[in-house]
Amino acid sequence: LEMNISLGTIESVKKFVATIANFDEDFEIICGKYIINAKSILGIFSIDLSKPVLLRINAEGDKLEEIKEVIKEFAS
């Protein structure tokens, strides 16, 4: 699944990383030619967060539905 998310503040980045850290699945943020581990706060801060970024979630089935529910507040 790929979706756009907004992480415009330091607090939202911290909350997002803390939220997805509970899952074993892989999360990647795609920004231009860069692919960043979405569980890495330093990685996220290395990209431009002034506009939405693309989040790729490598999960399926019930797990994917659970993840979509807990990160819906970050969807843009």
N, C-alpha and C positions, 0 to 999 in steps of 0.2 A: 504494500500500500504506500502511496505517496500522497502527501498533503502539504499545503502551505501553513506555516505557523509564524506567529509574531512573538519575538522575544526582545522587546524594545527597552526593557529596564534590567538592571542588575538583579533585582528581586525576582523578576519573572524567569531569568536564566537559572538562578539558584533553585527556584521552585520546580521548574521543568526538569532539571537534572535530578533533583531529589525524587521526583515522581517516577521517572523512567528507570532510575537505578534499582527499583524493586523488581524489575523484569530481567529475565535471562536473555531475551531476544536482542538482536542487533538493531540499533537505531543509527542512522546516518543523516547528517545535514549536508545538503548539496547547495553550494553557493558558487555560481560560475563554474570554474574548472576544478574547484576544491571539493573534496568529500571529507567530512570531519566526523569523528565519533561523537554522537550526540550526548554521550555520557561524560564527555570531557569538558569541564567548565573552561579550562584554558583554551581548548580548541574552539569552543563557541565564541569566546571573546576575541579570537583572532580574525573573525569575519565581520562584515558590515551588517549590523543588526538594525539599521535604521529603516529597513524595509523587510517584508516577510521573506522567509527562507523556505526551501523545500525540505521536508522531512521524509525519509524513506524508512519504513518499518518492515523488518523481515520477520513476519509472524503470520499465522493463519488460524482460521476457525474461531473457537471460543476465546482464545488468547488475544487474537486481533480485536475482537469486539470489546474485550475488557480494556485493552490499551486505548482504543478509540474513546471509550467512555471517560477514562481518567485524564486524557490530554485534550479533551474537546475545548477547554477554556483557552488553550493556546492557539486554536485554529483561527486562521485569518480569512 
